[in-house]
Amino acid sequence: MKDKIHPQYKEATISCVCGETIHTRSTKPVIHVDICSKCHPFFTGKQKLIDSAGRVEKFAKRYALKKPAKVKPAAPETPKAQGESKA
C-alpha cells in the first residue's frame, strides 16, 4: 500500500436530535444525525413522523381536497366467431 494516502481514523462523536450520543471511530470527528437506533420506529415500535419543511402538511392539504375520480366500467367485448370478417 502507498504511504500517506489514507485518512486519519480517530475518535468521533455521533449525536442525534433526540439527545443520544454515541462514541466511535471515524474519519470525521463530529457527526450529527436525525434518527438513531434509540428513536428509530423500527427499533422502538412507535410511529414517529419526521416533518422537514412542512411536507406532511403539504401532502395532507393537497390530497384531502381531491376526491377519487369515478371510473366507468368498460363495456364487455363480444367475442367474434371464427371466420367472421369485418365488412
C-alpha positions as CSV (number, residue, x, y, z in Angstrom):
1,M,0.0,0.0,0.0
2,K,1.1,3.6,-0.6
3,D,2.1,5.7,2.3
4,K,0.4,8.9,3.4
5,I,-2.8,8.5,1.3
6,H,-5.1,7.1,3.9
7,P,-7.3,9.4,6.0
8,Q,-6.8,9.7,9.8
9,Y,-9.1,7.3,11.7
10,K,-9.8,9.0,15.1
11,E,-12.3,9.2,17.9
12,A,-15.7,10.5,16.8
13,T,-18.9,11.6,18.5
14,I,-22.2,10.9,16.8
15,S,-25.1,13.0,18.2
16,C,-28.8,12.5,17.4
17,V,-31.6,15.1,17.6
18,C,-33.2,13.0,20.4
19,G,-30.2,13.7,22.6
20,E,-28.4,10.3,22.2
21,T,-24.6,10.5,22.0
22,I,-22.5,7.6,20.6
23,H,-18.8,7.5,20.7
24,T,-17.0,5.6,18.0
25,R,-14.2,6.0,15.5
26,S,-14.4,7.7,12.1
27,T,-12.6,10.0,9.7
28,K,-14.9,12.8,10.8
29,P,-14.6,13.9,14.4
30,V,-18.3,15.1,14.8
31,I,-21.3,13.6,13.1
32,H,-24.9,14.9,13.5
33,V,-27.8,12.6,12.6
34,D,-31.6,13.0,12.5
35,I,-32.5,9.4,13.6
36,C,-30.6,6.9,15.7
37,S,-31.3,3.4,16.9
38,K,-32.8,4.8,20.2
39,C,-35.5,6.8,18.3
40,H,-36.0,5.0,15.0
41,P,-39.5,3.5,14.7
42,F,-38.1,0.1,13.5
43,F,-36.3,-0.3,16.8
44,T,-38.7,1.3,19.1
45,G,-42.0,0.1,17.6
46,K,-43.5,3.6,17.9
47,Q,-44.7,5.6,14.9
48,K,-42.9,8.9,14.6
49,L,-43.5,11.4,11.8
50,I,-40.4,13.4,10.8
51,D,-41.5,16.5,9.0
52,S,-38.9,18.6,7.3
53,A,-40.1,21.8,5.7
54,G,-43.8,21.1,6.2
55,R,-44.0,18.3,3.7
56,V,-46.6,16.3,5.7
57,E,-49.0,19.2,5.9
58,K,-48.4,20.0,2.2
59,F,-49.3,16.4,1.3
60,A,-52.4,16.3,3.5
61,K,-53.5,19.6,2.2
62,R,-53.1,18.5,-1.4
63,Y,-54.8,15.2,-1.2
64,A,-57.5,16.0,1.3
65,L,-59.3,18.2,-1.2
66,K,-59.2,15.8,-4.1
67,K,-61.9,13.2,-4.4
68,P,-61.2,9.9,-6.2
69,A,-62.4,10.1,-9.8
70,K,-65.3,7.8,-10.7
71,V,-64.3,5.3,-13.3
72,K,-67.0,3.9,-15.6
73,P,-66.7,0.2,-16.1
74,A,-65.7,-0.8,-19.6
75,A,-68.3,-2.3,-21.9
76,P,-67.8,-6.0,-22.3
77,E,-66.5,-7.1,-25.6
78,T,-68.4,-9.7,-27.6
79,P,-66.2,-12.4,-28.9
80,K,-66.3,-12.9,-32.7
81,A,-66.9,-16.3,-34.2
82,Q,-64.1,-17.8,-36.2
83,G,-64.2,-17.0,-39.9
84,E,-66.3,-13.8,-39.4
85,S,-64.7,-10.9,-41.1
86,K,-65.2,-7.1,-40.9
87,A,-67.4,-5.8,-43.8
